[in-house]
Amino acid sequence: MRKLVIALSVFCCLQVSAQKEFDPEVENSFFDRVYFGGNFNVQFGTFTVINVSPLAGYMVTNRFSVGPGITYQYLKGEARDIFTGNVFKYKTNIFGARVFARYNITPQFFAYTEYESLKVEFPNENGTELVKDWVPGYFIGGGVFQPVGGRAGLGLTVLLNLLHDDRKSPYNSEIIIRAGITL
């Protein structure tokens, strides 16, 4: 049986994107369709998390975009292996890459999917030592974007990781919530 652990922490997330609309009736160059963005978040408390995840997007149409991204996470804390009950302290660096697709249903609502592969350190089957391996994640979901003048706005994305693995995943849950500010 799993125990629920509640941790109080300070959480800050900044999501930056320079996505711009283009006129489909006008011939647009490759660079007119490219945008940059990503996520940066910091969490201090029982667990320390630093996440830097830049991305580049390409507007295939006015509503559909795709692109690659990279991820770096620093994690430090103490955890209990859910299978063996062993408690261990850890400090690790996680890195990897991802590709995403986003479809704007309306100016405020969008559908989103992402595949990522991260090099993660996790307990072996016996829970006696930490091993490193590539861990995949496949996310589906969507979100809401509220413009606040120009390109700026507030965003909330809710994703379900269809490949979540309790032992290996760097995420505590198969449900991931991302909130941020777009500039």
C-alpha positions in Angstrom: 0.0 0.0 0.0 1.3 3.5 -0.9 1.5 6.2 1.7 0.6 9.8 0.7 3.4 12.2 1.5 2.5 15.9 1.6 5.4 18.3 1.2 5.2 22.1 1.6 7.4 24.0 -0.8 7.8 27.2 -2.6 7.2 26.8 -6.3 7.9 29.2 -9.1 7.3 28.5 -12.7 8.0 30.7 -15.7 6.9 29.6 -19.1 8.2 31.8 -21.9 7.0 31.7 -25.5 7.3 34.1 -28.4 4.7 32.3 -30.6 3.2 34.7 -33.2 0.4 34.4 -35.6 1.0 34.8 -39.3 -1.3 35.6 -42.2 -1.9 32.3 -44.2 -2.7 34.4 -47.3 0.8 35.9 -47.3 4.0 34.0 -48.2 5.8 33.6 -44.9 9.5 32.8 -44.6 10.7 29.9 -42.5 11.8 32.3 -39.7 8.4 34.0 -39.7 7.0 30.7 -38.5 9.6 29.8 -35.9 9.1 30.7 -32.2 11.1 30.0 -29.0 10.0 29.3 -25.5 10.2 26.8 -22.7 9.9 26.3 -19.0 11.9 27.3 -16.0 10.9 26.3 -12.5 12.4 26.2 -9.0 11.1 24.4 -6.0 12.6 24.5 -2.5 11.4 22.7 0.6 11.5 19.0 1.4 12.7 18.5 -2.2 14.9 20.8 -4.3 14.0 21.0 -8.0 15.6 23.2 -10.7 14.2 22.7 -14.2 15.3 24.4 -17.4 13.5 23.2 -20.6 13.9 25.4 -23.7 12.1 24.7 -26.9 11.8 25.8 -30.5 8.5 25.6 -32.3 7.4 25.8 -36.0 4.0 27.1 -37.0 2.9 24.6 -39.7 -0.4 26.4 -39.9 -2.0 29.3 -37.9 -3.3 26.7 -35.4 -0.8 23.8 -35.5 2.8 23.9 -34.4 5.5 21.3 -33.7 9.0 21.4 -32.4 11.9 20.0 -30.4 13.1 20.8 -26.9 15.7 19.8 -24.3 15.4 19.3 -20.6 17.7 19.6 -17.6 16.6 19.0 -14.0 18.5 19.0 -10.8 16.8 17.1 -7.9 17.9 16.8 -4.3 16.0 15.2 -1.5 15.1 12.1 0.5 12.7 9.4 -0.7 11.3 6.1 0.2 11.3 3.4 -2.4 7.6 2.5 -2.8 8.4 -1.2 -3.4 11.0 -2.0 -0.8 10.4 0.7 1.8 14.1 1.7 1.9 14.8 5.4 2.5 17.6 6.9 0.5 19.0 10.4 0.0 19.6 11.5 -3.5 21.1 14.3 -5.5 20.9 13.8 -9.3 21.0 15.5 -12.7 18.4 14.5 -15.3 18.7 15.4 -18.9 17.0 14.6 -22.2 15.1 15.7 -25.2 11.5 16.0 -26.3 9.3 16.7 -29.3 5.8 18.3 -29.1 2.8 19.1 -31.1 0.2 21.8 -30.2 -3.2 22.5 -31.8 -5.0 25.7 -31.0 -8.7 24.8 -30.9 -9.6 28.5 -30.1 -7.4 31.4 -29.1 -7.8 30.3 -25.5 -7.9 26.5 -25.6 -5.4 24.1 -27.1 -4.7 20.4 -27.4 -1.1 19.2 -26.7 1.0 16.1 -27.0 4.7 15.5 -26.2 7.1 12.6 -26.3 10.3 12.8 -24.1 13.2 10.6 -23.2 15.1 11.5 -20.0 18.3 9.9 -18.5 17.1 9.3 -15.0 18.6 7.8 -11.8 16.3 5.5 -9.9 16.5 2.5 -7.4 17.2 -0.9 -8.8 14.7 -3.8 -8.3 16.0 -4.5 -4.8 16.0 -0.9 -3.8 19.6 -1.2 -2.7 21.4 1.1 -5.2 20.7 3.7 -7.8 21.0 3.0 -11.5 20.7 5.3 -14.5 18.6 4.5 -17.6 16.6 6.3 -20.3 13.0 6.7 -19.3 10.3 7.6 -21.9 7.3 9.7 -21.3 4.3 10.2 -23.6 2.0 13.1 -22.6 -1.5 13.9 -23.9 -3.7 16.7 -22.7 -4.5 20.3 -23.3 -4.7 23.7 -21.7 -6.0 27.1 -21.5 -4.3 30.4 -22.4 -5.5 33.8 -21.2 -3.9 36.7 -23.1 -2.9 39.7 -21.1 -2.1 42.2 -23.8 0.1 41.6 -26.9 1.8 38.2 -26.8 1.8 38.0 -23.0 -0.6 35.8 -21.1 -1.2 33.2 -18.4 -1.3 29.5 -19.3 -2.3 26.3 -17.6 -1.7 22.8 -19.2 -2.9 19.5 -17.8 -1.2 16.4 -19.2 -1.5 12.6 -18.7 1.7 10.6 -19.0 0.7 7.4 -20.7 4.1 5.8 -20.1 4.4 6.7 -16.4 6.5 4.2 -14.4 6.3 4.5 -10.6 9.8 3.3 -10.1 11.6 5.1 -12.9 9.7 8.3 -13.7 11.1 11.6 -12.3 7.4 12.7 -12.0 5.5 11.8 -8.8 2.3 11.2 -10.7 1.1 10.3 -14.2 -0.8 13.6 -14.2 1.4 16.7 -14.8 0.2 20.2 -14.4 2.2 23.1 -15.9 1.3 26.7 -15.1 3.2 29.7 -16.4 3.5 33.2 -17.7 4.0 33.7 -21.5 6.0 36.8 -22.5 
